[in-house]
Every structure is written in structure tokens, then in C-alpha cells.
Amino acid sequence: DVKVTQSSRYLVKRTGEKVFLECVQDMDHENMFWYRQDPGLGLRLIYFSYDVKMKEKGDIPEGYSVSREKKERFSLILESASTNQTSMYLCASRIRRNEQFFGPGTRLTVL
Amino acid sequence: AQSVTQPDIHITVSEGASLELRCNYSYGATPYLFWYVQSPGQGLQLLLKYFSGDTLVQGIKGFEAEFKRSQSSFNLRKPSVHWSDAAEYFCAVGEGSGGSYIPTFGRGTSLIVHP
């Protein structure tokens, strides 16, 4: 089975802190994605990556950056966390045109 | 622009009753279609998908969905709901070529199951 893991299930940070959310997949998938999920808004795409060292902006990239130095790992970075970035963050991976496999999510609270 | 609509924010059914969750999309060509389920505090799990072929698709946990091109719909159905089906359900649609599509998600439908 494909496994997508995220470094933390729950995270509490202070405003202005730099935050790293890590995502690792074990099935050699080319494509990886970061979403945030908020009640009533569904999933909104932050960034995605087609391959190592490649990244593309999604619908809401402002305030975020990403890094993909190795195929299995896709990191989401909040350079200076703000309270409006309090959310559930979901990572997903995919091979070519198939379905996405999601991690369990990280619930981030910014105080 | 592509869009996915799940018209029902919440649906309440009794255990054992049938279920239909609606999904409509706006795309030009035949899209890739998905239904995912999310249990509380968890990530999303694929229920079923449609890429081509038979328009009635069978998925896991007894779910099925039917692609109706004329109605731009991909509704999810289950003949008899179990209490464990209570969860959030997301429809997703993708369009593209060469495997590089980016799926668009609906806002989700929350299913409540009464005993």
C-alpha cells in the first residue's frame, strides 16, 4: 500500500515563527501536492510539484513556499506564520494521471 | 474556469436508508472524476474513480457512482447506509493531458447517519 506520512498531526506555533511541514511518500510518485482545508471551503491547492526540484503555484500560494530536494519528500514552509494560516494541511502524492494518495493531515494552530 | 459543485453541505439519513450525494462539474471534455471520503481528523481516502469506459463505477465500502455526460454529473450512491459511513465526502474533477492534470475539489458534503 502507498503510504504518505506527515511529520506532525498537531502543531502549535506563534505568529512570526518559521514553520516547516514535512511530507514523505514511499511509492516513488512523481507528483506531490500541498493543500489547506478549511470548513466550508473544501481543499485549496497551495503548491504542487511534478518532479524533484520542480514546483508550481496553486490557487493560494501567498505566504507559503515549498522545497522538493528528493523525490520522496515535499516540504511546505511558512516563512512567517500568521493567525490566518491556522488550518488543516494535507499532503498528497500521485503517479502520473492516477488518483491522489493523501497523508493524515497536520492541524496547525498559529497563536 | 473549471468548477465542481456539491450542492448539499449536509445530508442526514437513517441507518439502512439509501444515499445519493450530488456532484456537478463544468468542463469542456470528458474529465477524470473521483470521490473521496474523509473521516474526522483523517486524510482523504479514495472511494472510486472514473477515467473512461463503463459510466457506472463500483468503489469500496459498497459505494457506486454514475457519470452522466449530458448532465455533467457524477453522483455517489449507496443502497444501504451504515453508521460508519458518517464522514465528509469530496468530489474531485480533473482535466488535462499527459498525466499532468490538477484536480479541483468540491467543498464537500457532510453525511450524518441517524441510528
HADDOCK unambig.tbl for C-alpha pairs under 7 A between the chains (distance, minus, plus):
assign (segid A and resid 40 and name CA) (segid B and resid 107 and name CA) 6.12 0.50 0.50
assign (segid A and resid 41 and name CA) (segid B and resid 107 and name CA) 5.35 0.50 0.50
assign (segid A and resid 42 and name CA) (segid B and resid 105 and name CA) 6.81 0.50 0.50
assign (segid A and resid 42 and name CA) (segid B and resid 106 and name CA) 6.25 0.50 0.50
assign (segid A and resid 42 and name CA) (segid B and resid 107 and name CA) 3.93 0.50 0.50
assign (segid A and resid 42 and name CA) (segid B and resid 108 and name CA) 5.93 0.50 0.50
assign (segid A and resid 43 and name CA) (segid B and resid 105 and name CA) 6.18 0.50 0.50
assign (segid A and resid 90 and name CA) (segid B and resid 43 and name CA) 6.94 0.50 0.50
assign (segid A and resid 96 and name CA) (segid B and resid 99 and name CA) 4.70 0.50 0.50
assign (segid A and resid 96 and name CA) (segid B and resid 100 and name CA) 6.77 0.50 0.50
assign (segid A and resid 97 and name CA) (segid B and resid 99 and name CA) 4.04 0.50 0.50
assign (segid A and resid 97 and name CA) (segid B and resid 100 and name CA) 6.52 0.50 0.50
assign (segid A and resid 97 and name CA) (segid B and resid 101 and name CA) 6.87 0.50 0.50
assign (segid A and resid 102 and name CA) (segid B and resid 43 and name CA) 5.65 0.50 0.50
assign (segid A and resid 102 and name CA) (segid B and resid 44 and name CA) 5.65 0.50 0.50
assign (segid A and resid 102 and name CA) (segid B and resid 45 and name CA) 6.99 0.50 0.50
assign (segid A and resid 103 and name CA) (segid B and resid 43 and name CA) 5.46 0.50 0.50
assign (segid A and resid 104 and name CA) (segid B and resid 42 and name CA) 4.90 0.50 0.50
assign (segid A and resid 104 and name CA) (segid B and resid 43 and name CA) 4.10 0.50 0.50
assign (segid A and resid 105 and name CA) (segid B and resid 42 and name CA) 6.48 0.50 0.50
assign (segid A and resid 105 and name CA) (segid B and resid 43 and name CA) 5.64 0.50 0.50
